[in-house]
Amino acid sequence: MSKFYASIQGSRGETTRQGTADSGIHGHIRGWNSGCLVEISPDPENPETDLIEIYSTDGSSGDTKKLIATIQNGLTHLNIQITKNHNKKGEKLKCQEIDTF
């Protein structure tokens, strides 16, 4: 029996997929250089609730993913970062997490 359900619309119409508690379900919507991966599965700490993880990706051209948000029990946790490679003096800067809630 399905616990999870996904749908997607493209140039050839809509399609749907189902996932179980064992399989979970995920979808990767992407362009060539950027994308978004969404995964949903039972929360390992509380299998009665769902855990949704949202990642930014390098799209079709890469294989990295970075967790940007989780939704757990209806509560959202965002990892927001500002990326700047250098300041006015040309010095390299690090990314900083600026807000988490």
Number of C-alpha atoms within 10 A of each C-alpha: 7 11 15 18 14 12 10 11 9 7 5 6 7 9 10 9 13 15 17 14 17 9 14 19 19 19 15 16 14 16 13 10 11 15 18 19 18 17 15 22 21 20 15 10 8 10 11 10 13 20 20 20 19 21 17 19 23 17 19 14 13 12 8 10 16 13 15 16 18 20 15 16 13 11 9 13 15 15 14 14 13 10 11 11 11 11 9 6 6 8 8 11 11 10 11 11 12 9 10 11 8
